[in-house]
């Protein structure tokens, strides 16, 4: 449970129970309390996640945790074994536990919470707040472009048309169905048609988000102007693009605490290292893992690889060409002067961190929004190379293709490499301007906090 009642204003934050959602939620909470000295945010997580977060970077005093029992959802370690069971539990069992906790918090806190900040994918989030007459602020932790695509699920071509097997048709832009999706191809989205239950839950979330009191985005206006402007025109309530929120909390991006990581990176020439990470959840066949390792070795590129449980095996393969570790502080490593490229699964948090660091991306998307993110990285922003097109009939990207792409991206003398680095550096400056004094995200955050403090985010009767 949260600490005893304290004076001041409160917001309750409820992230979707997965690191790709919890991490950006915590980053947004840091922003909120840093910008409003009278605000406290209470983050609701399972007891298991509370223990997992104990080793996370220290949170501000005014970001606190309240817990719900572990038995409402499957444990994190088994999440990948049965995706369907996990999604069902989050949709059907988690709501009651959160509602009971919220009722206790309403009684304990003085004054009562001003709002609930809830992940858009939690289908029951708006209803839980509305029944208690508490405004619900929906937090979208993926790109605005993907929000727009899912908001218009009803406009997608029917999956029954088997588009993903029609090469010519699946290569067409989704812009013919949904505005602002010019860089997104039908094949990026139609692959979801086989995930019937997942898509049903997603459709339900996007029906319910229409009843929220506002929408917060972890993107920023200059990165996705068309999607953000179009979303603002569609919704009947305000939207607040406040990203990127993933800056190191102490503002010192280059301070790497782990001595081995620090020493190894410091010993490498400037922009010579390919940072490699596929997130905390994405997985791949062992054969693909080997092709990536051999491709980087063949390219002659130094690499720093966050390989989780495969780190010991990879250390034996890479010799003096690279360093393999189970974990690192990704944002700080990306901002190190020796890092010149990022081989990534293109989760949205990783994409934003690459943008903030000004590092071009070698995109290796696996599923969901990663497919759209990689398309924007390669085709729209032109700050990277999308490896998806290099997959063979067996679905594997060969070491030759990986080696060729790595050379192109890391070669500062090549026209391709120079252009990507130039554009990545420009995006870095734009992202920092967005969160700086008077920037688009800074102004949006200030507007949200002002609307919250002045009670402008009221619960409409239709939401209750």
C-alpha positions as CSV (number, residue, x, y, z in Angstrom):
1,X,0.0,0.0,0.0
2,X,0.9,3.6,-0.4
3,X,2.3,5.6,2.5
4,X,-0.2,7.3,4.9
5,X,-2.2,10.3,3.7
6,X,-0.3,13.4,3.0
7,X,-1.4,17.0,2.3
8,X,-1.2,18.2,-1.2
9,X,-2.5,17.2,-4.6
10,X,-2.5,13.6,-5.9
11,X,-2.7,11.7,-9.1
12,X,-3.0,7.9,-9.3
13,X,-1.1,6.3,-12.2
14,X,-2.0,2.8,-13.5
15,X,0.5,1.4,-16.1
16,X,-0.1,-1.7,-18.2
17,X,1.9,-4.5,-16.4
18,X,4.9,-4.8,-18.7
19,X,8.3,-3.0,-18.8
20,X,7.5,-1.3,-22.2
21,X,4.6,0.4,-20.5
22,X,5.8,0.8,-16.9
23,X,9.0,2.5,-17.8
24,X,7.4,5.3,-19.8
25,X,4.7,5.7,-17.2
26,X,7.4,6.2,-14.5
27,X,9.2,8.6,-16.8
28,X,6.0,10.7,-17.2
29,X,5.5,10.6,-13.5
30,X,9.0,12.0,-13.0
31,X,8.1,14.8,-15.4
32,X,4.9,15.6,-13.6
33,X,6.3,16.0,-10.1
34,X,9.4,17.8,-11.4
35,X,7.1,20.4,-13.1
36,X,4.6,20.7,-10.2
37,X,6.1,20.8,-6.7
38,X,2.6,20.4,-5.1
39,X,1.8,17.1,-6.9
40,X,2.3,13.5,-5.7
41,X,1.8,10.5,-8.0
42,X,0.9,7.1,-6.6
43,X,1.8,4.3,-9.1
44,X,-0.2,1.1,-9.0
45,X,1.7,-2.1,-9.7
46,X,1.6,-5.7,-8.7
47,X,3.7,-6.9,-5.7
48,X,5.9,-8.7,-8.1
49,X,6.6,-5.6,-10.2
50,X,7.1,-3.5,-7.0
51,X,10.0,-5.9,-6.1
52,X,11.4,-5.8,-9.7
53,X,11.4,-2.0,-9.6
54,X,13.4,-2.0,-6.4
55,X,16.6,-2.0,-8.4
56,X,15.4,0.7,-10.8
57,X,16.9,4.2,-10.8
58,X,15.8,6.1,-7.7
59,X,12.4,7.8,-8.1
60,X,11.6,11.3,-6.7
61,X,10.0,11.2,-3.2
62,X,6.7,12.3,-4.6
63,X,6.5,9.3,-6.9
64,X,5.3,6.4,-4.7
65,X,3.9,2.9,-5.2
66,X,0.7,1.2,-4.1
67,X,0.4,-2.5,-4.8
68,X,-2.3,-5.0,-5.9
69,X,-1.9,-8.8,-5.3
70,X,0.2,-10.9,-7.7
71,X,-2.5,-13.4,-8.3
72,X,-4.6,-11.1,-10.5
73,X,-2.3,-11.7,-13.5
74,X,0.2,-14.4,-14.5
75,X,3.8,-13.8,-13.2
76,X,6.1,-11.8,-15.5
77,X,8.4,-14.8,-16.1
78,X,5.6,-16.8,-17.7
79,X,4.1,-14.0,-19.7
80,X,5.6,-15.1,-22.9
81,X,4.4,-18.7,-22.5
82,X,0.7,-17.9,-22.9
83,X,0.1,-14.5,-24.3
84,X,-3.6,-15.0,-24.5
85,X,-4.0,-15.9,-20.8
86,X,-2.0,-12.8,-19.8
87,X,-4.1,-10.5,-22.0
88,X,-7.3,-12.0,-20.6
89,X,-6.2,-11.6,-17.0
90,X,-5.2,-8.0,-17.5
91,X,-8.6,-7.3,-19.2
92,X,-10.8,-9.3,-16.8
93,X,-9.2,-9.7,-13.4
94,X,-6.9,-6.7,-12.9
95,X,-9.8,-4.1,-12.9
96,X,-11.4,-5.3,-9.7
97,X,-8.1,-5.2,-7.8
98,X,-7.3,-1.7,-9.0
99,X,-10.9,-0.5,-8.2
100,X,-10.6,-1.8,-4.6
101,X,-7.2,-0.2,-4.2
102,X,-8.5,3.1,-5.6
103,X,-11.5,3.1,-3.2
104,X,-9.0,2.8,-0.3
105,X,-6.8,5.6,-1.7
106,X,-9.8,7.9,-2.1
107,X,-10.6,7.4,1.6
108,X,-7.0,7.8,2.7
109,X,-5.8,10.7,0.6
110,X,-6.7,14.3,1.4
111,X,-7.7,15.7,-0.9
112,X,-8.9,12.9,-3.1
113,X,-7.0,12.2,-6.3
114,X,-7.4,14.8,-9.0
115,X,-7.0,12.3,-11.8
116,X,-6.1,8.8,-12.8
117,X,-3.4,8.5,-15.4
118,X,-4.1,5.1,-17.0
119,X,-2.5,3.2,-19.9
120,X,-4.7,3.3,-23.0
121,X,-4.5,-0.5,-23.4
122,X,-6.3,-1.0,-20.0
123,X,-9.8,-1.4,-21.4
124,X,-11.4,-0.8,-18.0
125,X,-9.4,2.3,-17.0
126,X,-11.9,4.9,-18.0
127,X,-14.8,3.2,-16.4
128,X,-13.0,2.7,-13.1
129,X,-12.3,6.5,-12.9
130,X,-15.7,7.6,-14.1
131,X,-17.6,5.5,-11.5
132,X,-15.8,7.5,-8.8
133,X,-16.1,10.8,-10.7
134,X,-12.3,11.1,-11.1
135,X,-11.0,12.4,-14.4
136,X,-9.1,9.8,-16.5
137,X,-6.1,10.8,-18.4
138,X,-5.2,8.2,-20.9
139,X,-1.4,7.7,-21.5
140,X,-0.4,6.3,-24.9
141,X,3.2,4.9,-24.7
142,X,3.6,4.2,-28.4
143,X,3.8,6.5,-31.5
144,X,0.9,8.9,-32.3
145,X,1.0,7.3,-35.8
146,X,0.2,3.9,-34.3
147,X,-2.6,5.4,-32.2
148,X,-4.1,6.9,-35.3
149,X,-3.9,3.6,-37.1
150,X,-5.6,1.7,-34.2
151,X,-8.2,4.4,-33.7
152,X,-9.3,3.8,-37.3
153,X,-9.4,0.0,-37.1
154,X,-12.8,0.1,-38.8
155,X,-11.2,1.6,-41.9
156,X,-8.6,-1.2,-42.3
157,X,-9.1,-3.5,-45.3
158,X,-10.5,-6.8,-44.3
159,X,-8.1,-9.5,-43.2
160,X,-10.2,-12.0,-45.1
161,X,-8.7,-10.5,-48.3
162,X,-5.4,-12.2,-47.4
163,X,-3.4,-9.0,-48.1
164,X,-0.3,-10.2,-46.4
165,X,0.2,-12.9,-49.1
166,X,-0.4,-10.4,-51.9
167,X,3.0,-8.8,-52.3
168,X,1.9,-6.0,-54.5
169,X,-1.1,-5.0,-52.4
170,X,0.6,-5.4,-49.0
171,X,3.4,-3.1,-50.1
172,X,0.9,-0.3,-50.6
173,X,0.7,2.6,-48.2
174,X,-1.9,2.6,-45.5
175,X,-2.5,6.3,-46.2
176,X,-5.2,5.3,-48.7
177,X,-7.3,4.0,-45.7
178,X,-6.1,6.2,-42.8
179,X,-4.6,9.7,-43.0
180,X,-1.0,10.4,-42.0
181,X,0.1,6.8,-42.5
182,X,2.0,7.4,-45.8
183,X,5.2,5.6,-44.6
184,X,3.2,2.7,-43.1
185,X,2.5,-0.2,-45.5
186,X,-0.5,-2.5,-45.4
187,X,1.8,-5.4,-44.5
188,X,2.9,-3.6,-41.3
189,X,-0.7,-3.8,-40.0
190,X,-2.4,-6.7,-41.8
191,X,-0.2,-9.2,-40.1
192,X,-2.2,-8.5,-36.9
193,X,-5.3,-10.0,-38.4
194,X,-4.4,-13.5,-37.1
195,X,-4.3,-12.2,-33.5
196,X,-8.1,-12.3,-33.1
197,X,-8.4,-12.0,-29.3
198,X,-5.6,-9.5,-29.0
199,X,-7.2,-7.3,-31.7
200,X,-10.6,-7.6,-30.0
201,X,-9.2,-6.3,-26.7
202,X,-7.4,-3.5,-28.6
203,X,-10.6,-2.5,-30.4
204,X,-12.3,-2.3,-27.0
205,X,-9.6,-0.1,-25.6
206,X,-10.0,2.3,-28.5
207,X,-13.8,2.5,-28.0
208,X,-13.2,3.3,-24.3
209,X,-10.5,5.8,-24.8
210,X,-13.0,8.1,-26.5
211,X,-14.6,8.5,-23.1
212,X,-11.4,9.7,-21.3
213,X,-11.0,13.3,-20.3
214,X,-7.6,13.8,-22.1
215,X,-4.8,12.0,-23.8
216,X,-1.1,12.2,-23.0
217,X,1.4,11.2,-25.7
218,X,5.1,10.2,-25.1
219,X,5.9,11.6,-28.5
220,X,6.5,15.2,-29.4
221,X,4.9,17.4,-32.1
222,X,7.9,17.9,-34.3
223,X,8.5,14.1,-34.6
224,X,4.9,13.3,-35.7
225,X,3.2,16.5,-36.7
226,X,0.6,15.0,-39.0
227,X,-0.5,12.2,-36.7
228,X,-0.6,14.5,-33.6
229,X,-2.5,17.3,-35.4
230,X,-5.0,14.8,-36.9
231,X,-5.5,13.1,-33.6
232,X,-6.2,16.4,-31.9
233,X,-8.8,17.2,-34.6
234,X,-10.5,13.8,-34.1
235,X,-10.8,13.7,-30.3
236,X,-13.4,15.8,-28.4
237,X,-11.0,16.3,-25.5
238,X,-7.5,17.8,-25.2
239,X,-4.3,15.9,-26.1
240,X,-0.9,16.7,-24.6
241,X,2.3,15.5,-26.4
242,X,4.9,15.8,-23.7
243,X,7.8,13.6,-24.9
244,X,10.4,12.5,-25.0
245,X,10.3,11.7,-21.3
246,X,13.3,9.3,-21.1
247,X,16.1,11.7,-20.3
248,X,18.4,10.6,-17.4
249,X,16.8,12.0,-14.2
250,X,20.0,13.8,-13.1
251,X,20.5,15.3,-16.5
252,X,24.0,13.8,-16.9
253,X,23.5,11.4,-19.8
254,X,27.2,10.4,-20.0
255,X,27.7,9.1,-16.4
256,X,27.7,5.3,-16.6
257,X,27.9,3.8,-13.2
258,X,29.0,0.2,-14.1
259,X,32.8,0.2,-14.1
260,X,33.2,-2.4,-16.8
261,X,30.7,-0.7,-19.2
262,X,32.3,2.6,-18.6
263,X,35.9,1.5,-19.1
264,X,35.2,-0.5,-22.2
265,X,33.2,2.3,-23.9
266,X,35.8,4.9,-22.9
267,X,38.5,2.9,-24.7
268,X,36.7,2.9,-28.0
269,X,37.0,5.6,-30.7
270,X,34.2,8.2,-31.1
271,X,31.1,6.8,-32.8
272,X,32.7,3.5,-33.5
273,X,30.5,1.2,-31.4
274,X,27.2,-0.4,-32.5
275,X,24.9,-0.7,-29.4
276,X,22.7,-3.8,-29.7
277,X,19.6,-4.5,-27.7
278,X,16.2,-6.1,-28.5
279,X,14.4,-4.9,-25.3
280,X,13.3,-6.7,-22.2
281,X,10.7,-8.9,-23.9
282,X,11.4,-9.5,-27.6
283,X,12.8,-12.9,-28.5
284,X,14.3,-14.5,-31.6
285,X,15.3,-18.0,-32.8
286,X,18.8,-19.0,-31.8
287,X,19.8,-19.2,-35.5
288,X,18.9,-15.5,-35.9
289,X,20.9,-14.7,-32.8
290,X,24.0,-16.3,-34.4
291,X,23.5,-14.6,-37.7
292,X,23.4,-11.2,-36.1
293,X,26.6,-11.9,-34.1
294,X,28.4,-13.3,-37.1
295,X,27.2,-10.4,-39.3
296,X,28.6,-7.8,-36.9
297,X,31.9,-9.7,-36.6
298,X,32.1,-9.9,-40.4
299,X,31.4,-6.2,-40.7
300,X,34.4,-5.5,-38.4
301,X,32.2,-3.3,-36.2
302,X,32.8,-3.0,-32.5
303,X,29.6,-3.7,-30.6
304,X,28.1,-3.4,-27.1
305,X,25.3,-6.0,-26.8
306,X,22.7,-6.3,-24.0
307,X,22.0,-10.0,-24.5
308,X,20.2,-10.8,-21.2
309,X,20.6,-14.5,-20.5
310,X,22.6,-15.1,-23.7
311,X,25.4,-12.7,-22.6
312,X,27.8,-15.5,-21.4
313,X,27.5,-17.4,-24.7
314,X,28.0,-14.2,-26.7
315,X,31.1,-13.2,-24.8
316,X,32.7,-16.4,-26.0
317,X,31.9,-15.5,-29.6
318,X,32.8,-11.8,-29.8
319,X,36.4,-11.9,-28.5
320,X,37.9,-8.4,-28.5
321,X,35.4,-7.1,-31.0
322,X,32.6,-6.5,-28.5
323,X,31.3,-6.6,-25.0
324,X,28.2,-8.6,-24.1
325,X,26.3,-7.8,-20.9
326,X,23.0,-9.0,-19.4
327,X,21.8,-5.4,-18.7
328,X,22.8,-1.8,-18.9
329,X,21.5,1.8,-18.5
330,X,20.4,2.1,-22.1
331,X,20.0,5.9,-22.3
332,X,23.4,6.6,-20.8
333,X,25.1,4.1,-23.1
334,X,23.4,5.5,-26.2
335,X,24.6,9.0,-25.2
336,X,28.2,7.9,-24.8
337,X,30.5,9.5,-27.3
338,X,31.8,6.1,-28.6
339,X,28.3,4.9,-29.7
340,X,27.6,5.5,-33.4
341,X,24.7,3.2,-34.1
342,X,21.9,1.2,-32.5
343,X,20.7,-2.3,-33.6
344,X,17.2,-2.4,-32.1
345,X,13.9,-4.1,-32.2
346,X,12.4,-0.6,-32.4
347,X,10.2,-0.6,-29.4
348,X,8.9,3.0,-29.0
349,X,10.9,3.7,-25.8
350,X,14.1,2.6,-27.6
351,X,13.3,4.7,-30.6
352,X,12.7,7.8,-28.5
353,X,16.0,7.2,-26.6
354,X,17.9,6.9,-29.9
355,X,16.3,10.1,-31.1
356,X,17.3,11.9,-27.9
357,X,20.9,10.5,-28.2
358,X,21.1,11.4,-31.9
359,X,22.1,7.8,-32.8
360,X,21.0,6.3,-36.2
361,X,19.2,2.9,-36.0
362,X,19.6,-0.5,-37.6
363,X,16.0,-1.6,-37.3
364,X,15.1,-5.2,-36.6
365,X,11.4,-5.1,-35.7
366,X,9.6,-8.2,-34.3
367,X,5.9,-7.3,-33.8
368,X,3.2,-4.9,-33.0
369,X,4.1,-1.1,-33.2
370,X,7.7,-2.0,-33.8
371,X,6.8,-2.7,-37.5
372,X,5.4,0.9,-37.8
373,X,8.3,2.4,-35.8
374,X,10.9,0.8,-38.0
375,X,9.1,2.1,-41.1
376,X,9.2,5.6,-39.7
377,X,12.9,5.3,-38.8
378,X,13.9,4.1,-42.2
379,X,11.4,5.7,-44.7
380,X,10.0,8.8,-43.0
381,X,12.8,10.2,-40.8
382,X,15.6,8.5,-42.7
383,X,17.7,8.0,-39.6
384,X,18.3,4.3,-40.1
385,X,18.0,1.1,-42.2
386,X,15.0,-1.3,-41.9
387,X,16.3,-4.9,-42.0
388,X,12.9,-6.4,-42.4
389,X,13.1,-6.3,-46.2
390,X,16.2,-8.5,-46.0
391,X,14.4,-11.5,-44.5
392,X,14.7,-14.8,-46.4
393,X,12.0,-17.3,-47.0
394,X,12.8,-18.9,-43.6
395,X,12.2,-15.5,-42.0
396,X,15.9,-15.1,-41.1
397,X,18.0,-12.1,-41.9
398,X,21.4,-13.4,-43.1
399,X,24.7,-12.5,-41.7
400,X,25.7,-11.0,-45.1
401,X,22.7,-8.7,-45.0
402,X,23.4,-7.7,-41.4
403,X,27.1,-7.1,-42.2
404,X,26.3,-5.0,-45.2
405,X,23.8,-2.8,-43.3
406,X,26.1,-2.4,-40.3
407,X,28.9,-1.2,-42.6
408,X,26.7,1.3,-44.3
409,X,25.3,2.7,-41.1
410,X,28.6,2.9,-39.2
411,X,30.8,4.1,-42.1
412,X,31.2,7.9,-41.4
413,X,32.8,8.3,-44.8
414,X,30.0,6.9,-46.9
415,X,27.2,9.1,-48.2
416,X,24.5,6.9,-46.7
417,X,26.2,6.9,-43.2
418,X,26.8,10.6,-43.3
419,X,23.3,11.5,-44.2
420,X,21.8,9.3,-41.5
421,X,24.1,10.7,-38.9
422,X,23.3,14.3,-40.0
423,X,19.5,13.6,-39.8
424,X,19.8,11.8,-36.4
425,X,21.8,14.8,-35.1
426,X,19.1,17.2,-36.3
427,X,16.4,15.1,-34.6
428,X,18.4,15.1,-31.4
429,X,18.4,18.9,-31.3
430,X,14.7,19.1,-32.2
431,X,13.9,16.7,-29.3
432,X,15.9,18.7,-26.8
433,X,14.3,21.9,-28.0
434,X,10.8,20.4,-27.6
435,X,11.4,19.7,-23.8
436,X,13.3,23.0,-23.2
437,X,11.8,26.2,-21.9
438,X,9.1,27.3,-24.4
439,X,9.4,24.2,-26.5
440,X,6.3,22.3,-27.8
441,X,6.4,19.5,-25.2
442,X,7.3,21.9,-22.3
443,X,4.3,24.1,-23.2
444,X,2.1,21.0,-23.5
445,X,3.1,19.7,-20.1
446,X,2.5,23.1,-18.6
447,X,-0.9,23.3,-20.2
448,X,-1.8,19.8,-18.9
449,X,-0.7,20.6,-15.3
450,X,-2.6,23.9,-15.4
451,X,-5.8,22.3,-16.7
452,X,-5.4,19.6,-14.0
453,X,-4.9,22.1,-11.2
454,X,-7.8,24.3,-12.3
455,X,-10.2,21.4,-12.5
456,X,-10.8,21.7,-16.3
457,X,-10.7,18.0,-16.9
458,X,-14.2,17.1,-15.7
459,X,-15.9,13.7,-16.0
460,X,-18.6,13.9,-18.6
461,X,-21.9,12.2,-17.7
462,X,-21.6,10.0,-20.8
463,X,-18.4,8.5,-19.3
464,X,-20.1,7.3,-16.1
